[in-house]
Amino acid sequence: MYTPPAFIQNDLVQLHQQIGACPLATVVSNGANGLLASHLPLLLAPEEGEFGTLYGHFARANPHWRELEQGETLAIFQGPQAYVSPGWYPSKAEHGKAVPTWNYITVHARGQAQLIEDGQALLQLVSRLSAQHEAGRERPWAVSEAPQDYIDTMLRAIVGFVLPIQRLEGQWKLSQNRSEADREGVREGLTTSPAATDRALGARLS
C-alpha cells in the first residue's frame, strides 16, 4: 500500500482497534486464474503472534478457499471515508490553489493463511465470532441455542482459516498535510455533514 509519510499509522493498539471497529474485511489472494476477493467478517486474536492473528470462514461453495494456501493473503479493513471539498479550506479564499481529495482510514494485514476443516475447531471459531458480535446485547444469542444437528449441517457448509499476521500497515489520511486552519475547515465540513459516514470521519480529526 502506497502511504505518504504524513499518513502512516503504525501504532499496534490503534491498528487492532480499527480492525475491531470494522471487522468486515476484503480478503484477497492470487489464484490460478488471477485475483480472488471475498468479503468476510474476521475475528482478531491480538495476543497471538507479533501482530495478532485473524480467523474467518468461507462458504464451502465459494471456490476462493481452494486456492487460499497457494500464496500470500491480504485482508483489507476499510474504516470511515469521505470526500473533502476544497471549499472547506480557508487557504482557498486566499490563493485558490486547492483541489478535491478523499480522506479515509484503512488497515492492511498480510500473511500466509491455513485452512481449518476440523469440525470442533470450526465450532470454536464460529462460537467466538458470534460471541464477539452478540456481546452487549440484552439477550445475546449463542451457537449452543441452535439444534446440534442443524449446527453440524451448517459447519459442513463452511471452511475456516487462520491468518497469522506477518505484516500490518495502516493509513490514516486525515488532512495531516494541510495547515491547522485547513484541517479545522475539513473537520467542520465533515462533522456538520448530513452523511453519517462523513461525521464519523470528522470525529477522527478532532
C-alpha positions as CSV (number, residue, x, y, z in Angstrom):
1,M,0.0,0.0,0.0
2,Y,1.4,3.4,-1.0
3,T,1.4,5.6,2.1
4,P,2.9,9.1,2.2
5,P,4.8,9.6,5.5
6,A,2.3,12.0,6.9
7,F,-0.4,9.4,6.8
8,I,1.4,6.3,8.2
9,Q,-0.2,4.7,11.2
10,N,2.0,2.0,12.9
11,D,0.6,2.1,16.4
12,L,-0.3,-1.6,17.0
13,V,-3.1,-0.8,19.5
14,Q,-4.8,1.7,17.2
15,L,-4.4,-0.7,14.2
16,H,-6.0,-3.5,16.3
17,Q,-8.8,-1.2,17.4
18,Q,-9.6,-0.2,13.9
19,I,-9.8,-3.9,12.9
20,G,-12.2,-4.5,15.7
21,A,-14.3,-1.5,14.7
22,C,-14.6,-2.5,11.1
23,P,-14.3,-6.4,11.1
24,L,-15.8,-7.0,7.6
25,A,-12.6,-7.4,5.5
26,T,-12.0,-7.8,1.8
27,V,-9.9,-10.9,1.7
28,V,-7.7,-11.0,-1.4
29,S,-5.4,-13.7,-2.7
30,N,-4.0,-14.8,-6.1
31,G,-5.3,-18.0,-7.6
32,A,-4.6,-20.0,-10.7
33,N,-7.0,-17.7,-12.7
34,G,-6.0,-14.4,-11.2
35,L,-7.0,-12.4,-8.1
36,L,-9.8,-13.7,-5.8
37,A,-11.6,-11.4,-3.4
38,S,-14.2,-12.3,-0.7
39,H,-15.9,-10.1,1.9
40,L,-15.7,-11.8,5.2
41,P,-16.1,-10.9,8.9
42,L,-12.8,-11.7,10.7
43,L,-12.0,-12.3,14.3
44,L,-8.8,-10.8,15.6
45,A,-6.8,-12.5,18.3
46,P,-4.4,-9.7,19.2
47,E,-2.4,-11.8,21.7
48,E,-1.4,-14.4,19.1
49,G,1.8,-13.6,17.3
50,E,3.8,-10.4,16.8
51,F,1.0,-8.5,15.0
52,G,-2.0,-10.7,16.0
53,T,-3.9,-13.5,14.2
54,L,-7.1,-13.3,12.1
55,Y,-9.7,-16.1,11.9
56,G,-12.6,-16.4,9.5
57,H,-14.5,-18.8,7.3
58,F,-15.7,-19.2,3.7
59,A,-18.9,-20.8,2.4
60,R,-17.7,-24.2,1.1
61,A,-19.4,-23.3,-2.2
62,N,-17.1,-20.3,-2.5
63,P,-14.1,-21.5,-4.7
64,H,-11.8,-18.9,-3.1
65,W,-10.8,-21.2,-0.2
66,R,-9.5,-23.9,-2.5
67,E,-6.7,-21.6,-3.6
68,L,-6.1,-19.7,-0.3
69,E,-3.0,-21.6,0.7
70,Q,-1.2,-21.1,-2.6
71,G,0.3,-17.7,-1.7
72,E,0.1,-14.6,0.5
73,T,-3.3,-13.4,1.6
74,L,-4.2,-9.7,2.1
75,A,-7.1,-8.7,4.4
76,I,-8.2,-5.1,3.9
77,F,-10.2,-3.4,6.6
78,Q,-11.8,-0.2,5.4
79,G,-12.8,2.4,8.0
80,P,-14.7,5.7,7.6
81,Q,-14.1,7.6,4.4
82,A,-15.3,10.9,2.9
83,Y,-14.9,13.3,0.0
84,V,-13.1,16.5,1.0
85,S,-14.2,19.7,-0.7
86,P,-11.6,22.4,-1.4
87,G,-14.3,24.9,-0.4
88,W,-13.6,23.9,3.2
89,Y,-10.1,25.2,3.1
90,P,-9.6,28.8,4.4
91,S,-6.5,28.9,2.2
92,K,-8.6,28.5,-0.9
93,A,-10.1,32.0,-0.3
94,E,-6.6,33.4,-0.2
95,H,-5.0,31.9,-3.3
96,G,-7.4,29.5,-4.9
97,K,-4.8,26.7,-5.1
98,A,-6.9,23.8,-3.9
99,V,-8.4,20.7,-5.4
100,P,-10.7,18.0,-4.0
101,T,-9.4,14.9,-2.2
102,W,-10.6,12.0,-0.2
103,N,-9.9,11.2,3.4
104,Y,-10.0,7.7,4.8
105,I,-8.8,5.2,7.3
106,T,-7.7,1.7,6.2
107,V,-5.7,-1.2,7.6
108,H,-3.9,-3.9,5.5
109,A,-3.0,-7.2,7.1
110,R,-0.9,-9.8,5.2
111,G,0.1,-13.3,5.9
112,Q,0.1,-17.0,4.9
113,A,-3.4,-18.5,5.6
114,Q,-4.0,-22.0,6.7
115,L,-7.3,-23.8,6.3
116,I,-9.4,-25.2,9.1
117,E,-11.8,-28.1,8.3
118,D,-11.9,-29.9,11.6
119,G,-15.5,-29.8,13.0
120,Q,-14.6,-29.0,16.6
121,A,-12.2,-26.2,15.5
122,L,-14.8,-24.7,13.2
123,L,-17.4,-24.8,16.0
124,Q,-15.0,-22.9,18.3
125,L,-14.3,-20.4,15.6
126,V,-17.9,-19.6,14.8
127,S,-18.8,-19.6,18.5
128,R,-16.1,-17.0,19.2
129,L,-17.1,-14.9,16.2
130,S,-20.8,-14.9,17.3
131,A,-19.9,-14.2,20.9
132,Q,-17.9,-11.1,19.9
133,H,-20.8,-9.6,17.9
134,E,-23.5,-10.6,20.3
135,A,-21.7,-9.0,23.3
136,G,-23.5,-6.1,24.8
137,R,-27.0,-7.2,23.6
138,E,-29.7,-7.5,26.1
139,R,-30.2,-11.2,25.1
140,P,-27.1,-12.3,23.3
141,W,-27.5,-15.3,21.0
142,A,-25.2,-18.3,21.3
143,V,-24.4,-21.1,18.9
144,S,-25.4,-23.5,21.5
145,E,-29.1,-22.3,21.3
146,A,-29.5,-23.9,17.8
147,P,-30.2,-27.7,17.5
148,Q,-27.0,-29.7,17.3
149,D,-27.9,-31.5,14.1
150,Y,-28.6,-28.1,12.4
151,I,-25.2,-26.7,13.6
152,D,-23.5,-29.8,12.3
153,T,-25.0,-29.3,8.9
154,M,-24.0,-25.6,8.9
155,L,-20.5,-26.5,9.9
156,R,-20.2,-28.9,7.0
157,A,-21.1,-26.0,4.7
158,I,-18.1,-23.8,5.7
159,V,-14.3,-23.9,5.6
160,G,-12.4,-21.9,8.2
161,F,-9.0,-20.3,8.0
162,V,-6.4,-18.8,10.3
163,L,-4.2,-15.9,9.1
164,P,-1.2,-15.1,11.3
165,I,-0.4,-11.5,10.5
166,Q,3.1,-11.2,9.2
167,R,2.8,-7.6,8.0
168,L,0.4,-4.9,9.3
169,E,0.0,-1.5,7.7
170,G,-2.3,1.4,8.5
171,Q,-3.1,4.6,6.6
172,W,-4.9,7.4,8.4
173,K,-5.4,10.1,5.7
174,L,-6.9,12.9,7.8
175,S,-5.6,16.0,6.1
176,Q,-2.3,15.9,8.1
177,N,-0.6,17.6,5.1
178,R,-2.7,20.7,5.4
179,S,-2.4,23.7,7.7
180,E,-4.1,23.7,11.0
181,A,-6.7,26.2,9.7
182,D,-7.4,24.0,6.7
183,R,-7.7,20.9,8.9
184,E,-10.2,22.7,11.1
185,G,-12.2,23.6,8.0
186,V,-12.3,20.0,6.9
187,R,-13.3,18.9,10.4
188,E,-16.2,21.4,10.5
189,G,-17.3,20.4,7.0
190,L,-17.3,16.7,7.8
191,T,-18.9,16.9,11.3
192,T,-21.8,19.1,10.0
193,S,-22.4,16.9,7.0
194,P,-25.8,15.1,6.8
195,A,-24.0,11.9,5.9
196,A,-23.2,9.7,9.0
197,T,-20.0,8.4,7.3
198,D,-18.7,11.9,6.9
199,R,-19.5,12.8,10.5
200,A,-17.7,9.6,11.7
201,L,-14.6,10.5,9.9
202,G,-14.8,14.1,11.0
203,A,-14.8,13.0,14.6
204,R,-11.3,11.4,14.0
205,L,-9.9,14.9,13.1
206,S,-10.8,16.3,16.5
